[in-house]
Amino acid sequence: MIDFIDISYLAHGNDKQKLVYYILCEHHILNKLNAYKPIVVGTLPIEIDIPNSDVDIICEVSDFNQFHILVKKEFSKFEGFNFQIEESHYVAYFSIDGLPIEIYAENKPSQYQNGYLHMMIEYRLIQLLGADFKVRVINLKQQGHKTEPAFGKLLGLKNPYIDLLELERKTNDELFEMEVFRKQKP
């Protein structure tokens, strides 16, 4: 099992993962966010990204205005910097060397945020269902599907954003007891 909290796995991954590792380290992105428990999540860590996929970084933040001061100071110099402050979350966008980066923050521990939980169940499903399933997810993403809806389509989930969280709570045996998983099993 990969330790997704420590980004060193990216240094030994595919070419895009190595590039992301280099950019994150070269620009000290996670170090600058360290007080907010950053985690790289999404499609890139689990190798289901497509060429236009961004690098998603989630953070635990209780004061969005204070967080914005830091983010603006550290990242507004990068191309396309933009942000949104909502009541429930904060999002900043920018690009470094053509690589789009999104920082998402909410007042919840990073490992309990949906971005992390979705990535963990998606990774687990790929491990359980095999390379063909992974290719089918990537193909749907290339056709324009977002990640969770792609999983939802393949697994017959009605509301993939919620249903994936329900699947995350199940054991592997419980997953394979479900009819849709018996059809998918390699």
C-alpha positions as YAML, in Angstrom:
chain: A
units: angstrom
residues:
- id: 1
  name: MET
  ca: [0.00, 0.00, 0.00]
- id: 2
  name: ILE
  ca: [1.31, 3.41, -0.96]
- id: 3
  name: ASP
  ca: [1.68, 6.01, 1.79]
- id: 4
  name: PHE
  ca: [-0.07, 8.90, 0.03]
- id: 5
  name: ILE
  ca: [0.75, 11.32, 2.87]
- id: 6
  name: ASP
  ca: [4.47, 11.27, 1.99]
- id: 7
  name: ILE
  ca: [4.94, 12.38, -1.64]
- id: 8
  name: SER
  ca: [8.21, 10.49, -2.08]
- id: 9
  name: TYR
  ca: [6.26, 7.80, -4.00]
- id: 10
  name: LEU
  ca: [5.89, 10.37, -6.81]
- id: 11
  name: ALA
  ca: [9.67, 10.48, -7.27]
- id: 12
  name: HIS
  ca: [9.58, 6.80, -8.27]
- id: 13
  name: GLY
  ca: [6.37, 6.88, -10.31]
- id: 14
  name: ASN
  ca: [5.56, 7.51, -13.95]
- id: 15
  name: ASP
  ca: [6.97, 10.48, -15.88]
- id: 16
  name: LYS
  ca: [4.17, 12.88, -14.91]
- id: 17
  name: GLN
  ca: [4.42, 11.89, -11.25]
- id: 18
  name: LYS
  ca: [8.18, 12.54, -11.35]
- id: 19
  name: LEU
  ca: [7.55, 15.95, -12.92]
- id: 20
  name: VAL
  ca: [4.97, 16.79, -10.25]
- id: 21
  name: TYR
  ca: [7.37, 15.69, -7.52]
- id: 22
  name: TYR
  ca: [10.08, 17.90, -8.98]
- id: 23
  name: ILE
  ca: [7.79, 20.96, -9.26]
- id: 24
  name: LEU
  ca: [6.33, 20.50, -5.77]
- id: 25
  name: CYS
  ca: [9.83, 20.19, -4.30]
- id: 26
  name: GLU
  ca: [11.49, 22.85, -6.46]
- id: 27
  name: HIS
  ca: [8.89, 25.44, -5.46]
- id: 28
  name: HIS
  ca: [8.49, 24.15, -1.86]
- id: 29
  name: ILE
  ca: [4.72, 23.97, -2.37]
- id: 30
  name: LEU
  ca: [3.95, 21.49, 0.39]
- id: 31
  name: ASN
  ca: [6.52, 23.02, 2.74]
- id: 32
  name: LYS
  ca: [4.77, 26.39, 2.40]
- id: 33
  name: LEU
  ca: [1.46, 24.70, 3.22]
- id: 34
  name: ASN
  ca: [2.87, 22.40, 5.90]
- id: 35
  name: ALA
  ca: [1.00, 23.98, 8.84]
- id: 36
  name: TYR
  ca: [-2.25, 23.00, 7.07]
- id: 37
  name: LYS
  ca: [-1.47, 19.28, 6.64]
- id: 38
  name: PRO
  ca: [-1.41, 19.21, 2.82]
- id: 39
  name: ILE
  ca: [-2.01, 15.98, 0.91]
- id: 40
  name: VAL
  ca: [-1.75, 15.49, -2.85]
- id: 41
  name: VAL
  ca: [-4.95, 13.73, -3.88]
- id: 42
  name: GLY
  ca: [-6.99, 13.00, -6.99]
- id: 43
  name: THR
  ca: [-6.14, 11.17, -10.15]
- id: 44
  name: LEU
  ca: [-2.41, 11.78, -10.36]
- id: 45
  name: PRO
  ca: [-1.35, 9.78, -7.27]
- id: 46
  name: ILE
  ca: [-3.35, 6.74, -8.41]
- id: 47
  name: GLU
  ca: [-2.28, 7.03, -12.08]
- id: 48
  name: ILE
  ca: [-5.67, 7.63, -13.66]
- id: 49
  name: ASP
  ca: [-4.89, 11.18, -14.71]
- id: 50
  name: ILE
  ca: [-5.22, 12.38, -18.27]
- id: 51
  name: PRO
  ca: [-3.09, 15.07, -19.97]
- id: 52
  name: ASN
  ca: [-5.16, 18.02, -18.74]
- id: 53
  name: SER
  ca: [-5.56, 16.74, -15.16]
- id: 54
  name: ASP
  ca: [-4.51, 19.13, -12.44]
- id: 55
  name: VAL
  ca: [-2.57, 18.45, -9.26]
- id: 56
  name: ASP
  ca: [-5.00, 18.54, -6.35]
- id: 57
  name: ILE
  ca: [-3.71, 19.47, -2.91]
- id: 58
  name: ILE
  ca: [-6.07, 19.42, 0.06]
- id: 59
  name: CYS
  ca: [-5.48, 21.25, 3.34]
- id: 60
  name: GLU
  ca: [-7.06, 21.50, 6.77]
- id: 61
  name: VAL
  ca: [-7.92, 25.15, 7.46]
- id: 62
  name: SER
  ca: [-10.03, 26.81, 10.14]
- id: 63
  name: ASP
  ca: [-9.48, 30.45, 9.08]
- id: 64
  name: PHE
  ca: [-9.88, 30.85, 5.31]
- id: 65
  name: ASN
  ca: [-8.94, 34.54, 5.34]
- id: 66
  name: GLN
  ca: [-5.66, 33.84, 7.13]
- id: 67
  name: PHE
  ca: [-5.00, 30.93, 4.79]
- id: 68
  name: HIS
  ca: [-5.68, 33.16, 1.79]
- id: 69
  name: ILE
  ca: [-3.06, 35.65, 2.96]
- id: 70
  name: LEU
  ca: [-0.47, 32.86, 2.91]
- id: 71
  name: VAL
  ca: [-1.64, 31.39, -0.40]
- id: 72
  name: LYS
  ca: [-1.72, 34.79, -2.10]
- id: 73
  name: LYS
  ca: [1.75, 35.68, -0.76]
- id: 74
  name: GLU
  ca: [3.29, 32.38, -1.86]
- id: 75
  name: PHE
  ca: [1.46, 31.50, -5.07]
- id: 76
  name: SER
  ca: [-0.07, 34.63, -6.68]
- id: 77
  name: LYS
  ca: [3.10, 35.07, -8.75]
- id: 78
  name: PHE
  ca: [2.26, 31.93, -10.72]
- id: 79
  name: GLU
  ca: [0.35, 31.93, -13.98]
- id: 80
  name: GLY
  ca: [-3.44, 32.09, -13.80]
- id: 81
  name: PHE
  ca: [-3.64, 32.58, -10.04]
- id: 82
  name: ASN
  ca: [-7.24, 32.76, -8.94]
- id: 83
  name: PHE
  ca: [-9.17, 31.85, -5.80]
- id: 84
  name: GLN
  ca: [-12.60, 31.44, -4.26]
- id: 85
  name: ILE
  ca: [-13.50, 31.81, -0.62]
- id: 86
  name: GLU
  ca: [-16.79, 30.18, 0.32]
- id: 87
  name: GLU
  ca: [-18.34, 29.61, 3.72]
- id: 88
  name: SER
  ca: [-17.42, 25.90, 3.69]
- id: 89
  name: HIS
  ca: [-14.18, 25.86, 1.69]
- id: 90
  name: TYR
  ca: [-11.38, 27.74, -0.03]
- id: 91
  name: VAL
  ca: [-9.94, 27.01, -3.47]
- id: 92
  name: ALA
  ca: [-6.93, 28.49, -5.25]
- id: 93
  name: TYR
  ca: [-5.81, 27.74, -8.81]
- id: 94
  name: PHE
  ca: [-2.55, 28.44, -10.61]
- id: 95
  name: SER
  ca: [-0.07, 26.84, -13.00]
- id: 96
  name: ILE
  ca: [3.65, 26.23, -12.72]
- id: 97
  name: ASP
  ca: [5.49, 25.40, -15.94]
- id: 98
  name: GLY
  ca: [2.16, 24.55, -17.57]
- id: 99
  name: LEU
  ca: [1.14, 22.20, -14.75]
- id: 100
  name: PRO
  ca: [-2.25, 23.22, -13.29]
- id: 101
  name: ILE
  ca: [-2.45, 23.09, -9.50]
- id: 102
  name: GLU
  ca: [-5.53, 23.38, -7.30]
- id: 103
  name: ILE
  ca: [-5.34, 23.94, -3.55]
- id: 104
  name: TYR
  ca: [-8.57, 23.02, -1.79]
- id: 105
  name: ALA
  ca: [-9.10, 23.70, 1.91]
- id: 106
  name: GLU
  ca: [-11.86, 23.03, 4.37]
- id: 107
  name: ASN
  ca: [-12.22, 22.97, 8.12]
- id: 108
  name: LYS
  ca: [-11.82, 19.22, 8.41]
- id: 109
  name: PRO
  ca: [-8.73, 17.03, 8.84]
- id: 110
  name: SER
  ca: [-7.25, 16.37, 5.40]
- id: 111
  name: GLN
  ca: [-7.55, 12.59, 5.73]
- id: 112
  name: TYR
  ca: [-11.30, 12.92, 6.36]
- id: 113
  name: GLN
  ca: [-12.03, 15.16, 3.40]
- id: 114
  name: ASN
  ca: [-13.90, 13.64, 0.47]
- id: 115
  name: GLY
  ca: [-10.99, 14.25, -1.91]
- id: 116
  name: TYR
  ca: [-8.78, 11.95, 0.13]
- id: 117
  name: LEU
  ca: [-11.49, 9.38, 0.88]
- id: 118
  name: HIS
  ca: [-12.53, 9.21, -2.78]
- id: 119
  name: MET
  ca: [-8.91, 8.72, -3.87]
- id: 120
  name: MET
  ca: [-8.40, 5.93, -1.33]
- id: 121
  name: ILE
  ca: [-11.48, 3.94, -2.40]
- id: 122
  name: GLU
  ca: [-10.70, 4.53, -6.08]
- id: 123
  name: TYR
  ca: [-7.16, 3.25, -5.53]
- id: 124
  name: ARG
  ca: [-8.49, 0.23, -3.66]
- id: 125
  name: LEU
  ca: [-11.05, -0.51, -6.38]
- id: 126
  name: ILE
  ca: [-8.35, -0.36, -9.05]
- id: 127
  name: GLN
  ca: [-6.20, -2.74, -7.01]
- id: 128
  name: LEU
  ca: [-9.12, -5.14, -6.58]
- id: 129
  name: LEU
  ca: [-10.55, -4.95, -10.09]
- id: 130
  name: GLY
  ca: [-7.33, -4.84, -12.07]
- id: 131
  name: ALA
  ca: [-5.66, -3.13, -15.00]
- id: 132
  name: ASP
  ca: [-8.59, -3.53, -17.41]
- id: 133
  name: PHE
  ca: [-10.88, -1.69, -15.00]
- id: 134
  name: LYS
  ca: [-8.27, 1.07, -14.64]
- id: 135
  name: VAL
  ca: [-8.05, 1.45, -18.43]
- id: 136
  name: ARG
  ca: [-11.85, 1.68, -18.65]
- id: 137
  name: VAL
  ca: [-11.85, 4.47, -16.02]
- id: 138
  name: ILE
  ca: [-9.17, 6.38, -17.96]
- id: 139
  name: ASN
  ca: [-11.08, 5.90, -21.23]
- id: 140
  name: LEU
  ca: [-14.23, 7.40, -19.68]
- id: 141
  name: LYS
  ca: [-12.20, 10.30, -18.35]
- id: 142
  name: GLN
  ca: [-10.76, 10.91, -21.83]
- id: 143
  name: GLN
  ca: [-14.35, 11.01, -23.11]
- id: 144
  name: GLY
  ca: [-15.09, 13.86, -20.70]
- id: 145
  name: HIS
  ca: [-16.37, 12.11, -17.57]
- id: 146
  name: LYS
  ca: [-15.17, 13.38, -14.20]
- id: 147
  name: THR
  ca: [-13.45, 10.76, -12.05]
- id: 148
  name: GLU
  ca: [-16.24, 9.85, -9.62]
- id: 149
  name: PRO
  ca: [-18.90, 9.67, -12.37]
- id: 150
  name: ALA
  ca: [-16.55, 7.43, -14.39]
- id: 151
  name: PHE
  ca: [-16.33, 5.01, -11.45]
- id: 152
  name: GLY
  ca: [-20.07, 5.38, -10.97]
- id: 153
  name: LYS
  ca: [-20.80, 4.49, -14.57]
- id: 154
  name: LEU
  ca: [-18.63, 1.37, -14.46]
- id: 155
  name: LEU
  ca: [-19.99, 0.25, -11.11]
- id: 156
  name: GLY
  ca: [-23.63, 1.23, -11.58]
- id: 157
  name: LEU
  ca: [-23.61, 3.77, -8.77]
- id: 158
  name: LYS
  ca: [-26.58, 6.15, -8.64]
- id: 159
  name: ASN
  ca: [-24.79, 8.98, -6.82]
- id: 160
  name: PRO
  ca: [-21.07, 8.22, -7.19]
- id: 161
  name: TYR
  ca: [-19.86, 11.02, -4.91]
- id: 162
  name: ILE
  ca: [-21.86, 9.60, -2.00]
- id: 163
  name: ASP
  ca: [-21.88, 5.93, -3.02]
- id: 164
  name: LEU
  ca: [-18.07, 5.79, -3.26]
- id: 165
  name: LEU
  ca: [-17.89, 6.94, 0.37]
- id: 166
  name: GLU
  ca: [-20.23, 4.09, 1.30]
- id: 167
  name: LEU
  ca: [-18.04, 1.61, -0.59]
- id: 168
  name: GLU
  ca: [-14.98, 2.93, 1.26]
- id: 169
  name: ARG
  ca: [-16.46, 1.61, 4.50]
- id: 170
  name: LYS
  ca: [-16.87, -1.94, 3.17]
- id: 171
  name: THR
  ca: [-14.36, -4.75, 3.46]
- id: 172
  name: ASN
  ca: [-13.03, -6.35, 0.28]
- id: 173
  name: ASP
  ca: [-15.20, -9.41, 0.93]
- id: 174
  name: GLU
  ca: [-18.28, -7.20, 1.30]
- id: 175
  name: LEU
  ca: [-17.44, -5.47, -1.97]
- id: 176
  name: PHE
  ca: [-17.17, -8.74, -3.86]
- id: 177
  name: GLU
  ca: [-20.50, -9.88, -2.44]
- id: 178
  name: MET
  ca: [-22.11, -7.07, -4.44]
- id: 179
  name: GLU
  ca: [-23.34, -8.18, -7.85]
- id: 180
  name: VAL
  ca: [-21.68, -5.32, -9.70]
- id: 181
  name: PHE
  ca: [-18.29, -6.31, -8.28]
- id: 182
  name: ARG
  ca: [-18.71, -9.97, -9.21]
- id: 183
  name: LYS
  ca: [-19.16, -8.78, -12.81]
- id: 184
  name: GLN
  ca: [-16.05, -6.61, -12.65]
- id: 185
  name: LYS
  ca: [-13.69, -8.99, -10.85]
- id: 186
  name: PRO
  ca: [-10.60, -9.82, -12.95]
...
